[in-house]
Amino acid sequence: MQLPPKTVYVPVTLIRDGELLHDELVEIGKNSDWLKKELKNQGVDKFRDVFLAEWLEGEGLFVQAIKQVSGG
């Protein structure tokens, strides 16, 4: 039995250690205004407050704030 190929998506890191990775943002067809809005929806105000932010097609944005990592 032959199954049709399933599309597999790879997470794209948009912010690492508080630094915006602009090229990756462009790669997924988004801009910094979109990312700021998404972060705000998750209770984060600034890029520098983010330890890691990854975009996964079909699942959305995963954000881990620096304060979550440090426990404070």
CHARMM-style PDB file with segment names, atoms N, HN, CA, C and O in Angstrom:
ATOM      1  N   MET     1       0.850  -1.175   0.000  1.00  0.00      PROA
ATOM      2  CA  MET     1       0.000   0.000   0.000  1.00  0.00      PROA
ATOM      3  C   MET     1       0.899   1.242   0.000  1.00  0.00      PROA
ATOM      4  O   MET     1       1.832   1.351   0.796  1.00  0.00      PROA
ATOM      5  N   GLN     2       0.601   2.161  -0.897  1.00  0.00      PROA
ATOM      6  HN  GLN     2      -0.157   2.073  -1.544  1.00  0.00      PROA
ATOM      7  CA  GLN     2       1.385   3.396  -0.974  1.00  0.00      PROA
ATOM      8  C   GLN     2       0.582   4.550  -0.399  1.00  0.00      PROA
ATOM      9  O   GLN     2      -0.524   4.840  -0.855  1.00  0.00      PROA
ATOM     10  N   LEU     3       1.147   5.203   0.601  1.00  0.00      PROA
ATOM     11  HN  LEU     3       2.045   4.967   0.972  1.00  0.00      PROA
ATOM     12  CA  LEU     3       0.496   6.353   1.215  1.00  0.00      PROA
ATOM     13  C   LEU     3       1.030   7.618   0.568  1.00  0.00      PROA
ATOM     14  O   LEU     3       2.198   7.685   0.184  1.00  0.00      PROA
ATOM     15  N   PRO     4       0.158   8.634   0.448  1.00  0.00      PROA
ATOM     16  CA  PRO     4       0.656   9.906  -0.101  1.00  0.00      PROA
ATOM     17  C   PRO     4       1.664  10.522   0.859  1.00  0.00      PROA
ATOM     18  O   PRO     4       1.539  10.361   2.073  1.00  0.00      PROA
ATOM     19  N   PRO     5       2.661  11.226   0.332  1.00  0.00      PROA
ATOM     20  CA  PRO     5       3.661  11.839   1.224  1.00  0.00      PROA
ATOM     21  C   PRO     5       3.013  12.865   2.144  1.00  0.00      PROA
ATOM     22  O   PRO     5       2.133  13.623   1.734  1.00  0.00      PROA
ATOM     23  N   LYS     6       3.458  12.874   3.377  1.00  0.00      PROA
ATOM     24  HN  LYS     6       4.173  12.259   3.710  1.00  0.00      PROA
ATOM     25  CA  LYS     6       2.952  13.819   4.369  1.00  0.00      PROA
ATOM     26  C   LYS     6       3.945  14.977   4.494  1.00  0.00      PROA
ATOM     27  O   LYS     6       5.151  14.760   4.602  1.00  0.00      PROA
ATOM     28  N   THR     7       3.435  16.191   4.478  1.00  0.00      PROA
ATOM     29  HN  THR     7       2.454  16.368   4.390  1.00  0.00      PROA
ATOM     30  CA  THR     7       4.287  17.360   4.630  1.00  0.00      PROA
ATOM     31  C   THR     7       4.791  17.445   6.060  1.00  0.00      PROA
ATOM     32  O   THR     7       4.010  17.377   7.009  1.00  0.00      PROA
ATOM     33  N   VAL     8       6.074  17.591   6.204  1.00  0.00      PROA
ATOM     34  HN  VAL     8       6.709  17.646   5.433  1.00  0.00      PROA
ATOM     35  CA  VAL     8       6.692  17.725   7.515  1.00  0.00      PROA
ATOM     36  C   VAL     8       7.247  19.137   7.631  1.00  0.00      PROA
ATOM     37  O   VAL     8       7.987  19.601   6.763  1.00  0.00      PROA
ATOM     38  N   TYR     9       6.882  19.813   8.714  1.00  0.00      PROA
ATOM     39  HN  TYR     9       6.282  19.436   9.419  1.00  0.00      PROA
ATOM     40  CA  TYR     9       7.351  21.171   8.945  1.00  0.00      PROA
ATOM     41  C   TYR     9       8.431  21.173  10.018  1.00  0.00      PROA
ATOM     42  O   TYR     9       8.375  20.403  10.977  1.00  0.00      PROA
ATOM     43  N   VAL    10       9.396  22.034   9.845  1.00  0.00      PROA
ATOM     44  HN  VAL    10       9.441  22.659   9.066  1.00  0.00      PROA
ATOM     45  CA  VAL    10      10.490  22.180  10.796  1.00  0.00      PROA
ATOM     46  C   VAL    10      10.322  23.521  11.509  1.00  0.00      PROA
ATOM     47  O   VAL    10      10.043  24.532  10.864  1.00  0.00      PROA
ATOM     48  N   PRO    11      10.489  23.539  12.841  1.00  0.00      PROA
ATOM     49  CA  PRO    11      10.379  24.817  13.548  1.00  0.00      PROA
ATOM     50  C   PRO    11      11.454  25.806  13.099  1.00  0.00      PROA
ATOM     51  O   PRO    11      12.594  25.432  12.824  1.00  0.00      PROA
ATOM     52  N   VAL    12      11.058  27.077  13.033  1.00  0.00      PROA
ATOM     53  HN  VAL    12      10.132  27.380  13.257  1.00  0.00      PROA
ATOM     54  CA  VAL    12      11.971  28.147  12.646  1.00  0.00      PROA
ATOM     55  C   VAL    12      12.178  29.037  13.865  1.00  0.00      PROA
ATOM     56  O   VAL    12      11.217  29.587  14.403  1.00  0.00      PROA
ATOM     57  N   THR    13      13.418  29.181  14.300  1.00  0.00      PROA
ATOM     58  HN  THR    13      14.199  28.735  13.863  1.00  0.00      PROA
ATOM     59  CA  THR    13      13.724  30.029  15.449  1.00  0.00      PROA
ATOM     60  C   THR    13      13.694  31.489  15.016  1.00  0.00      PROA
ATOM     61  O   THR    13      14.400  31.886  14.089  1.00  0.00      PROA
ATOM     62  N   LEU    14      12.868  32.284  15.695  1.00  0.00      PROA
ATOM     63  HN  LEU    14      12.294  31.962  16.447  1.00  0.00      PROA
ATOM     64  CA  LEU    14      12.718  33.702  15.374  1.00  0.00      PROA
ATOM     65  C   LEU    14      13.453  34.603  16.357  1.00  0.00      PROA
ATOM     66  O   LEU    14      13.935  35.674  15.987  1.00  0.00      PROA
ATOM     67  N   ILE    15      13.536  34.165  17.614  1.00  0.00      PROA
ATOM     68  HN  ILE    15      13.144  33.295  17.914  1.00  0.00      PROA
ATOM     69  CA  ILE    15      14.267  34.912  18.643  1.00  0.00      PROA
ATOM     70  C   ILE    15      15.082  33.906  19.447  1.00  0.00      PROA
ATOM     71  O   ILE    15      14.579  32.857  19.850  1.00  0.00      PROA
ATOM     72  N   ARG    16      16.350  34.246  19.673  1.00  0.00      PROA
ATOM     73  HN  ARG    16      16.758  35.098  19.346  1.00  0.00      PROA
ATOM     74  CA  ARG    16      17.216  33.410  20.499  1.00  0.00      PROA
ATOM     75  C   ARG    16      17.976  34.328  21.445  1.00  0.00      PROA
ATOM     76  O   ARG    16      18.650  35.262  21.011  1.00  0.00      PROA
ATOM     77  N   ASP    17      17.862  34.057  22.735  1.00  0.00      PROA
ATOM     78  HN  ASP    17      17.314  33.298  23.088  1.00  0.00      PROA
ATOM     79  CA  ASP    17      18.546  34.854  23.767  1.00  0.00      PROA
ATOM     80  C   ASP    17      18.257  36.343  23.619  1.00  0.00      PROA
ATOM     81  O   ASP    17      19.162  37.166  23.758  1.00  0.00      PROA
ATOM     82  N   GLY    18      17.011  36.694  23.339  1.00  0.00      PROA
ATOM     83  HN  GLY    18      16.276  36.026  23.226  1.00  0.00      PROA
ATOM     84  CA  GLY    18      16.610  38.094  23.275  1.00  0.00      PROA
ATOM     85  C   GLY    18      16.922  38.791  21.962  1.00  0.00      PROA
ATOM     86  O   GLY    18      16.625  39.976  21.812  1.00  0.00      PROA
ATOM     87  N   GLU    19      17.515  38.082  21.007  1.00  0.00      PROA
ATOM     88  HN  GLU    19      17.756  37.119  21.129  1.00  0.00      PROA
ATOM     89  CA  GLU    19      17.911  38.679  19.732  1.00  0.00      PROA
ATOM     90  C   GLU    19      16.979  38.219  18.614  1.00  0.00      PROA
ATOM     91  O   GLU    19      16.799  37.019  18.405  1.00  0.00      PROA
ATOM     92  N   LEU    20      16.394  39.164  17.904  1.00  0.00      PROA
ATOM     93  HN  LEU    20      16.540  40.139  18.074  1.00  0.00      PROA
ATOM     94  CA  LEU    20      15.535  38.874  16.761  1.00  0.00      PROA
ATOM     95  C   LEU    20      16.385  38.363  15.602  1.00  0.00      PROA
ATOM     96  O   LEU    20      17.394  38.971  15.246  1.00  0.00      PROA
ATOM     97  N   LEU    21      15.972  37.253  15.023  1.00  0.00      PROA
ATOM     98  HN  LEU    21      15.152  36.760  15.313  1.00  0.00      PROA
ATOM     99  CA  LEU    21      16.641  36.692  13.848  1.00  0.00      PROA
ATOM    100  C   LEU    21      15.821  37.102  12.630  1.00  0.00      PROA
ATOM    101  O   LEU    21      14.934  36.380  12.175  1.00  0.00      PROA
ATOM    102  N   HSD    22      16.149  38.280  12.122  1.00  0.00      PROA
ATOM    103  HN  HSD    22      16.870  38.867  12.491  1.00  0.00      PROA
ATOM    104  CA  HSD    22      15.347  38.927  11.089  1.00  0.00      PROA
ATOM    105  C   HSD    22      15.211  38.087   9.823  1.00  0.00      PROA
ATOM    106  O   HSD    22      14.121  38.011   9.255  1.00  0.00      PROA
ATOM    107  N   ASP    23      16.287  37.457   9.369  1.00  0.00      PROA
ATOM    108  HN  ASP    23      17.172  37.518   9.830  1.00  0.00      PROA
ATOM    109  CA  ASP    23      16.239  36.668   8.134  1.00  0.00      PROA
ATOM    110  C   ASP    23      15.230  35.527   8.227  1.00  0.00      PROA
ATOM    111  O   ASP    23      14.532  35.231   7.258  1.00  0.00      PROA
ATOM    112  N   GLU    24      15.154  34.888   9.394  1.00  0.00      PROA
ATOM    113  HN  GLU    24      15.722  35.128  10.181  1.00  0.00      PROA
ATOM    114  CA  GLU    24      14.214  33.794   9.583  1.00  0.00      PROA
ATOM    115  C   GLU    24      12.774  34.299   9.566  1.00  0.00      PROA
ATOM    116  O   GLU    24      11.876  33.627   9.059  1.00  0.00      PROA
ATOM    117  N   LEU    25      12.567  35.481  10.119  1.00  0.00      PROA
ATOM    118  HN  LEU    25      13.297  36.027  10.531  1.00  0.00      PROA
ATOM    119  CA  LEU    25      11.242  36.101  10.116  1.00  0.00      PROA
ATOM    120  C   LEU    25      10.773  36.344   8.681  1.00  0.00      PROA
ATOM    121  O   LEU    25       9.627  36.058   8.334  1.00  0.00      PROA
ATOM    122  N   VAL    26      11.668  36.870   7.860  1.00  0.00      PROA
ATOM    123  HN  VAL    26      12.599  37.102   8.142  1.00  0.00      PROA
ATOM    124  CA  VAL    26      11.369  37.112   6.447  1.00  0.00      PROA
ATOM    125  C   VAL    26      11.102  35.783   5.731  1.00  0.00      PROA
ATOM    126  O   VAL    26      10.222  35.692   4.876  1.00  0.00      PROA
ATOM    127  N   GLU    27      11.869  34.768   6.091  1.00  0.00      PROA
ATOM    128  HN  GLU    27      12.585  34.842   6.786  1.00  0.00      PROA
ATOM    129  CA  GLU    27      11.743  33.448   5.461  1.00  0.00      PROA
ATOM    130  C   GLU    27      10.336  32.870   5.603  1.00  0.00      PROA
ATOM    131  O   GLU    27       9.846  32.198   4.695  1.00  0.00      PROA
ATOM    132  N   ILE    28       9.685  33.129   6.742  1.00  0.00      PROA
ATOM    133  HN  ILE    28      10.084  33.675   7.480  1.00  0.00      PROA
ATOM    134  CA  ILE    28       8.328  32.594   6.931  1.00  0.00      PROA
ATOM    135  C   ILE    28       7.248  33.583   6.481  1.00  0.00      PROA
ATOM    136  O   ILE    28       6.057  33.329   6.657  1.00  0.00      PROA
ATOM    137  N   GLY    29       7.668  34.704   5.904  1.00  0.00      PROA
ATOM    138  HN  GLY    29       8.636  34.910   5.761  1.00  0.00      PROA
ATOM    139  CA  GLY    29       6.714  35.661   5.354  1.00  0.00      PROA
ATOM    140  C   GLY    29       6.036  36.549   6.392  1.00  0.00      PROA
ATOM    141  O   GLY    29       4.916  37.013   6.183  1.00  0.00      PROA
ATOM    142  N   LYS    30       6.711  36.779   7.496  1.00  0.00      PROA
ATOM    143  HN  LYS    30       7.621  36.402   7.666  1.00  0.00      PROA
ATOM    144  CA  LYS    30       6.165  37.620   8.565  1.00  0.00      PROA
ATOM    145  C   LYS    30       7.068  38.836   8.762  1.00  0.00      PROA
ATOM    146  O   LYS    30       8.156  38.920   8.193  1.00  0.00      PROA
ATOM    147  N   ASN    31       6.585  39.791   9.593  1.00  0.00      PROA
ATOM    148  HN  ASN    31       5.701  39.723  10.055  1.00  0.00      PROA
ATOM    149  CA  ASN    31       7.400  40.970   9.896  1.00  0.00      PROA
ATOM    150  C   ASN    31       7.433  41.201  11.408  1.00  0.00      PROA
ATOM    151  O   ASN    31       6.745  40.516  12.164  1.00  0.00      PROA
ATOM    152  N   SER    32       8.235  42.168  11.836  1.00  0.00      PROA
ATOM    153  HN  SER    32       8.794  42.725  11.222  1.00  0.00      PROA
ATOM    154  CA  SER    32       8.412  42.392  13.270  1.00  0.00      PROA
ATOM    155  C   SER    32       7.131  42.881  13.942  1.00  0.00      PROA
ATOM    156  O   SER    32       6.915  42.600  15.121  1.00  0.00      PROA
ATOM    157  N   ASP    33       6.277  43.609  13.218  1.00  0.00      PROA
ATOM    158  HN  ASP    33       6.452  43.838  12.261  1.00  0.00      PROA
ATOM    159  CA  ASP    33       5.000  44.033  13.806  1.00  0.00      PROA
ATOM    160  C   ASP    33       4.126  42.826  14.145  1.00  0.00      PROA
ATOM    161  O   ASP    33       3.490  42.785  15.198  1.00  0.00      PROA
ATOM    162  N   TRP    34       4.104  41.854  13.251  1.00  0.00      PROA
ATOM    163  HN  TRP    34       4.621  41.887  12.395  1.00  0.00      PROA
ATOM    164  CA  TRP    34       3.346  40.621  13.499  1.00  0.00      PROA
ATOM    165  C   TRP    34       3.905  39.914  14.737  1.00  0.00      PROA
ATOM    166  O   TRP    34       3.149  39.475  15.604  1.00  0.00      PROA
ATOM    167  N   LEU    35       5.236  39.808  14.809  1.00  0.00      PROA
ATOM    168  HN  LEU    35       5.849  40.165  14.105  1.00  0.00      PROA
ATOM    169  CA  LEU    35       5.870  39.104  15.926  1.00  0.00      PROA
ATOM    170  C   LEU    35       5.603  39.825  17.245  1.00  0.00      PROA
ATOM    171  O   LEU    35       5.322  39.179  18.254  1.00  0.00      PROA
ATOM    172  N   LYS    36       5.687  41.159  17.248  1.00  0.00      PROA
ATOM    173  HN  LYS    36       5.915  41.684  16.427  1.00  0.00      PROA
ATOM    174  CA  LYS    36       5.389  41.923  18.463  1.00  0.00      PROA
ATOM    175  C   LYS    36       3.973  41.656  18.947  1.00  0.00      PROA
ATOM    176  O   LYS    36       3.739  41.510  20.146  1.00  0.00      PROA
ATOM    177  N   LYS    37       3.034  41.591  18.022  1.00  0.00      PROA
ATOM    178  HN  LYS    37       3.224  41.710  17.047  1.00  0.00      PROA
ATOM    179  CA  LYS    37       1.625  41.316  18.372  1.00  0.00      PROA
ATOM    180  C   LYS    37       1.480  39.913  18.955  1.00  0.00      PROA
ATOM    181  O   LYS    37       0.784  39.713  19.951  1.00  0.00      PROA
ATOM    182  N   GLU    38       2.141  38.946  18.326  1.00  0.00      PROA
ATOM    183  HN  GLU    38       2.706  39.108  17.517  1.00  0.00      PROA
ATOM    184  CA  GLU    38       2.086  37.567  18.823  1.00  0.00      PROA
ATOM    185  C   GLU    38       2.695  37.462  20.216  1.00  0.00      PROA
ATOM    186  O   GLU    38       2.155  36.770  21.079  1.00  0.00      PROA
ATOM    187  N   LEU    39       3.807  38.139  20.437  1.00  0.00      PROA
ATOM    188  HN  LEU    39       4.246  38.701  19.736  1.00  0.00      PROA
ATOM    189  CA  LEU    39       4.439  38.117  21.755  1.00  0.00      PROA
ATOM    190  C   LEU    39       3.533  38.760  22.798  1.00  0.00      PROA
ATOM    191  O   LEU    39       3.395  38.249  23.909  1.00  0.00      PROA
ATOM    192  N   LYS    40       2.921  39.879  22.437  1.00  0.00      PROA
ATOM    193  HN  LYS    40       3.033  40.294  21.534  1.00  0.00      PROA
ATOM    194  CA  LYS    40       2.010  40.588  23.345  1.00  0.00      PROA
ATOM    195  C   LYS    40       0.863  39.670  23.764  1.00  0.00      PROA
ATOM    196  O   LYS    40       0.442  39.675  24.921  1.00  0.00      PROA
ATOM    197  N   ASN    41       0.360  38.880  22.806  1.00  0.00      PROA
ATOM    198  HN  ASN    41       0.702  38.876  21.866  1.00  0.00      PROA
ATOM    199  CA  ASN    41      -0.721  37.929  23.098  1.00  0.00      PROA
ATOM    200  C   ASN    41      -0.294  36.881  24.121  1.00  0.00      PROA
ATOM    201  O   ASN    41      -1.133  36.283  24.795  1.00  0.00      PROA
ATOM    202  N   GLN    42       1.006  36.665  24.233  1.00  0.00      PROA
ATOM    203  HN  GLN    42       1.687  37.150  23.686  1.00  0.00      PROA
ATOM    204  CA  GLN    42       1.532  35.687  25.186  1.00  0.00      PROA
ATOM    205  C   GLN    42       2.131  36.353  26.429  1.00  0.00      PROA
ATOM    206  O   GLN    42       2.794  35.702  27.237  1.00  0.00      PROA
ATOM    207  N   GLY    43       1.888  37.657  26.568  1.00  0.00      PROA
ATOM    208  HN  GLY    43       1.349  38.186  25.912  1.00  0.00      PROA
ATOM    209  CA  GLY    43       2.308  38.372  27.767  1.00  0.00      PROA
ATOM    210  C   GLY    43       3.755  38.833  27.775  1.00  0.00      PROA
ATOM    211  O   GLY    43       4.318  39.096  28.838  1.00  0.00      PROA
ATOM    212  N   VAL    44       4.363  38.934  26.589  1.00  0.00      PROA
ATOM    213  HN  VAL    44       3.905  38.720  25.726  1.00  0.00      PROA
ATOM    214  CA  VAL    44       5.757  39.367  26.492  1.00  0.00      PROA
ATOM    215  C   VAL    44       5.788  40.706  25.755  1.00  0.00      PROA
ATOM    216  O   VAL    44       5.175  40.856  24.698  1.00  0.00      PROA
ATOM    217  N   ASP    45       6.515  41.685  26.327  1.00  0.00      PROA
ATOM    218  HN  ASP    45       7.012  41.564  27.185  1.00  0.00      PROA
ATOM    219  CA  ASP    45       6.531  43.026  25.749  1.00  0.00      PROA
ATOM    220  C   ASP    45       7.686  43.294  24.791  1.00  0.00      PROA
ATOM    221  O   ASP    45       7.534  44.061  23.841  1.00  0.00      PROA
ATOM    222  N   LYS    46       8.837  42.673  25.029  1.00  0.00      PROA
ATOM    223  HN  LYS    46       8.960  42.049  25.801  1.00  0.00      PROA
ATOM    224  CA  LYS    46      10.028  43.023  24.243  1.00  0.00      PROA
ATOM    225  C   LYS    46      10.762  41.767  23.790  1.00  0.00      PROA
ATOM    226  O   LYS    46      10.724  40.730  24.453  1.00  0.00      PROA
ATOM    227  N   PHE    47      11.431  41.885  22.643  1.00  0.00      PROA
ATOM    228  HN  PHE    47      11.462  42.727  22.105  1.00  0.00      PROA
ATOM    229  CA  PHE    47      12.232  40.777  22.132  1.00  0.00      PROA
ATOM    230  C   PHE    47      13.267  40.336  23.160  1.00  0.00      PROA
ATOM    231  O   PHE    47      13.520  39.143  23.324  1.00  0.00      PROA
ATOM    232  N   ARG    48      13.862  41.306  23.850  1.00  0.00      PROA
ATOM    233  HN  ARG    48      13.656  42.276  23.716  1.00  0.00      PROA
ATOM    234  CA  ARG    48      14.941  40.985  24.801  1.00  0.00      PROA
ATOM    235  C   ARG    48      14.451  40.156  25.993  1.00  0.00      PROA
ATOM    236  O   ARG    48      15.259  39.589  26.729  1.00  0.00      PROA
ATOM    237  N   ASP    49      13.117  40.085  26.184  1.00  0.00      PROA
ATOM    238  HN  ASP    49      12.461  40.546  25.587  1.00  0.00      PROA
ATOM    239  CA  ASP    49      12.547  39.285  27.272  1.00  0.00      PROA
ATOM    240  C   ASP    49      12.331  37.829  26.871  1.00  0.00      PROA
ATOM    241  O   ASP    49      11.823  37.034  27.661  1.00  0.00      PROA
ATOM    242  N   VAL    50      12.716  37.480  25.640  1.00  0.00      PROA
ATOM    243  HN  VAL    50      13.128  38.127  24.998  1.00  0.00      PROA
ATOM    244  CA  VAL    50      12.457  36.142  25.112  1.00  0.00      PROA
ATOM    245  C   VAL    50      13.744  35.327  25.060  1.00  0.00      PROA
ATOM    246  O   VAL    50      14.733  35.746  24.459  1.00  0.00      PROA
ATOM    247  N   PHE    51      13.719  34.173  25.688  1.00  0.00      PROA
ATOM    248  HN  PHE    51      12.915  33.832  26.176  1.00  0.00      PROA
ATOM    249  CA  PHE    51      14.840  33.245  25.598  1.00  0.00      PROA
ATOM    250  C   PHE    51      14.815  32.529  24.252  1.00  0.00      PROA
ATOM    251  O   PHE    51      15.839  32.400  23.582  1.00  0.00      PROA
ATOM    252  N   LEU    52      13.607  32.059  23.865  1.00  0.00      PROA
ATOM    253  HN  LEU    52      12.775  32.164  24.409  1.00  0.00      PROA
ATOM    254  CA  LEU    52      13.453  31.337  22.614  1.00  0.00      PROA
ATOM    255  C   LEU    52      12.042  31.540  22.077  1.00  0.00      PROA
ATOM    256  O   LEU    52      11.063  31.424  22.814  1.00  0.00      PROA
ATOM    257  N   ALA    53      11.950  31.841  20.792  1.00  0.00      PROA
ATOM    258  HN  ALA    53      12.745  31.935  20.193  1.00  0.00      PROA
ATOM    259  CA  ALA    53      10.651  31.906  20.106  1.00  0.00      PROA
ATOM    260  C   ALA    53      10.791  31.145  18.802  1.00  0.00      PROA
ATOM    261  O   ALA    53      11.661  31.445  17.984  1.00  0.00      PROA
ATOM    262  N   GLU    54       9.925  30.154  18.614  1.00  0.00      PROA
ATOM    263  HN  GLU    54       9.218  29.910  19.279  1.00  0.00      PROA
ATOM    264  CA  GLU    54       9.961  29.339  17.409  1.00  0.00      PROA
ATOM    265  C   GLU    54       8.592  29.318  16.755  1.00  0.00      PROA
ATOM    266  O   GLU    54       7.564  29.273  17.431  1.00  0.00      PROA
ATOM    267  N   TRP    55       8.594  29.351  15.433  1.00  0.00      PROA
ATOM    268  HN  TRP    55       9.429  29.387  14.884  1.00  0.00      PROA
ATOM    269  CA  TRP    55       7.373  29.264  14.646  1.00  0.00      PROA
ATOM    270  C   TRP    55       7.308  27.883  14.003  1.00  0.00      PROA
ATOM    271  O   TRP    55       8.274  27.430  13.389  1.00  0.00      PROA
ATOM    272  N   LEU    56       6.165  27.216  14.148  1.00  0.00      PROA
ATOM    273  HN  LEU    56       5.380  27.583  14.647  1.00  0.00      PROA
ATOM    274  CA  LEU    56       5.960  25.931  13.493  1.00  0.00      PROA
ATOM    275  C   LEU    56       4.657  26.012  12.719  1.00  0.00      PROA
ATOM    276  O   LEU    56       3.588  26.202  13.300  1.00  0.00      PROA
ATOM    277  N   GLU    57       4.751  25.867  11.409  1.00  0.00      PROA
ATOM    278  HN  GLU    57       5.619  25.713  10.936  1.00  0.00      PROA
ATOM    279  CA  GLU    57       3.580  25.918  10.541  1.00  0.00      PROA
ATOM    280  C   GLU    57       2.539  24.929  11.045  1.00  0.00      PROA
ATOM    281  O   GLU    57       2.852  23.769  11.312  1.00  0.00      PROA
ATOM    282  N   GLY    58       1.306  25.391  11.173  1.00  0.00      PROA
ATOM    283  HN  GLY    58       1.052  26.334  10.956  1.00  0.00      PROA
ATOM    284  CA  GLY    58       0.227  24.536  11.639  1.00  0.00      PROA
ATOM    285  C   GLY    58       0.041  24.546  13.143  1.00  0.00      PROA
ATOM    286  O   GLY    58      -1.021  24.169  13.639  1.00  0.00      PROA
ATOM    287  N   GLU    59       1.066  24.977  13.880  1.00  0.00      PROA
ATOM    288  HN  GLU    59       1.929  25.284  13.478  1.00  0.00      PROA
ATOM    289  CA  GLU    59       0.971  25.011  15.341  1.00  0.00      PROA
ATOM    290  C   GLU    59       1.133  26.408  15.913  1.00  0.00      PROA
ATOM    291  O   GLU    59       0.637  26.690  17.004  1.00  0.00      PROA
ATOM    292  N   GLY    60       1.820  27.287  15.193  1.00  0.00      PROA
ATOM    293  HN  GLY    60       2.223  27.058  14.306  1.00  0.00      PROA
ATOM    294  CA  GLY    60       1.953  28.660  15.644  1.00  0.00      PROA
ATOM    295  C   GLY    60       3.266  28.940  16.340  1.00  0.00      PROA
ATOM    296  O   GLY    60       4.278  28.284  16.094  1.00  0.00      PROA
ATOM    297  N   LEU    61       3.224  29.933  17.219  1.00  0.00      PROA
ATOM    298  HN  LEU    61       2.402  30.465  17.419  1.00  0.00      PROA
ATOM    299  CA  LEU    61       4.425  30.444  17.870  1.00  0.00      PROA
ATOM    300  C   LEU    61       4.580  29.871  19.272  1.00  0.00      PROA
ATOM    301  O   LEU    61       3.665  29.944  20.093  1.00  0.00      PROA
ATOM    302  N   PHE    62       5.750  29.302  19.532  1.00  0.00      PROA
ATOM    303  HN  PHE    62       6.494  29.243  18.866  1.00  0.00      PROA
ATOM    304  CA  PHE    62       6.119  28.839  20.864  1.00  0.00      PROA
ATOM    305  C   PHE    62       7.077  29.866  21.440  1.00  0.00      PROA
ATOM    306  O   PHE    62       8.072  30.215  20.805  1.00  0.00      PROA
ATOM    307  N   VAL    63       6.783  30.354  22.645  1.00  0.00      PROA
ATOM    308  HN  VAL    63       5.974  30.071  23.161  1.00  0.00      PROA
ATOM    309  CA  VAL    63       7.625  31.376  23.279  1.00  0.00      PROA
ATOM    310  C   VAL    63       8.030  30.917  24.667  1.00  0.00      PROA
ATOM    311  O   VAL    63       7.200  30.487  25.467  1.00  0.00      PROA
ATOM    312  N   GLN    64       9.318  31.018  24.933  1.00  0.00      PROA
ATOM    313  HN  GLN    64       9.993  31.367  24.283  1.00  0.00      PROA
ATOM    314  CA  GLN    64       9.820  30.781  26.290  1.00  0.00      PROA
ATOM    315  C   GLN    64      10.519  32.065  26.734  1.00  0.00      PROA
ATOM    316  O   GLN    64      11.560  32.441  26.197  1.00  0.00      PROA
ATOM    317  N   ALA    65       9.930  32.719  27.715  1.00  0.00      PROA
ATOM    318  HN  ALA    65       9.084  32.414  28.152  1.00  0.00      PROA
ATOM    319  CA  ALA    65      10.471  33.975  28.217  1.00  0.00      PROA
ATOM    320  C   ALA    65      11.701  33.719  29.080  1.00  0.00      PROA
ATOM    321  O   ALA    65      11.832  32.649  29.675  1.00  0.00      PROA
ATOM    322  N   ILE    66      12.591  34.686  29.148  1.00  0.00      PROA
ATOM    323  HN  ILE    66      12.484  35.554  28.664  1.00  0.00      PROA
ATOM    324  CA  ILE    66      13.804  34.569  29.954  1.00  0.00      PROA
ATOM    325  C   ILE    66      13.449  34.350  31.419  1.00  0.00      PROA
ATOM    326  O   ILE    66      14.112  33.568  32.101  1.00  0.00      PROA
ATOM    327  N   LYS    67      12.410  35.027  31.917  1.00  0.00      PROA
ATOM    328  HN  LYS    67      11.872  35.662  31.363  1.00  0.00      PROA
ATOM    329  CA  LYS    67      12.036  34.866  33.317  1.00  0.00      PROA
ATOM    330  C   LYS    67      11.572  33.442  33.626  1.00  0.00      PROA
ATOM    331  O   LYS    67      11.713  32.976  34.757  1.00  0.00      PROA
ATOM    332  N   GLN    68      11.010  32.738  32.609  1.00  0.00      PROA
ATOM    333  HN  GLN    68      10.895  33.116  31.690  1.00  0.00      PROA
ATOM    334  CA  GLN    68      10.608  31.338  32.805  1.00  0.00      PROA
ATOM    335  C   GLN    68      11.835  30.442  32.938  1.00  0.00      PROA
ATOM    336  O   GLN    68      11.819  29.457  33.676  1.00  0.00      PROA
ATOM    337  N   VAL    69      12.894  30.794  32.219  1.00  0.00      PROA
ATOM    338  HN  VAL    69      12.907  31.594  31.620  1.00  0.00      PROA
ATOM    339  CA  VAL    69      14.113  30.003  32.240  1.00  0.00      PROA
ATOM    340  C   VAL    69      14.864  30.189  33.551  1.00  0.00      PROA
ATOM    341  O   VAL    69      15.333  29.224  34.153  1.00  0.00      PROA
ATOM    342  N   SER    70      14.974  31.447  33.988  1.00  0.00      PROA
ATOM    343  HN  SER    70      14.593  32.232  33.499  1.00  0.00      PROA
ATOM    344  CA  SER    70      15.752  31.748  35.192  1.00  0.00      PROA
ATOM    345  C   SER    70      14.968  31.490  36.479  1.00  0.00      PROA
ATOM    346  O   SER    70      15.532  31.458  37.572  1.00  0.00      PROA
ATOM    347  N   GLY    71      13.653  31.308  36.323  1.00  0.00      PROA
ATOM    348  HN  GLY    71      13.194  31.334  35.435  1.00  0.00      PROA
ATOM    349  CA  GLY    71      12.835  31.054  37.509  1.00  0.00      PROA
ATOM    350  C   GLY    71      12.435  32.293  38.248  1.00  0.00      PROA
ATOM    351  O   GLY    71      11.897  32.204  39.351  1.00  0.00      PROA
ATOM    352  N   GLY    72      12.683  33.462  37.671  1.00  0.00      PROA
ATOM    353  HN  GLY    72      13.120  33.534  36.775  1.00  0.00      PROA
ATOM    354  CA  GLY    72      12.376  34.691  38.386  1.00  0.00      PROA
ATOM    355  C   GLY    72      11.523  35.502  37.612  1.00  0.00      PROA
ATOM    356  OT1 GLY    72      11.147  36.591  38.045  1.00  0.00      PROA
TER     357      GLY     72
END
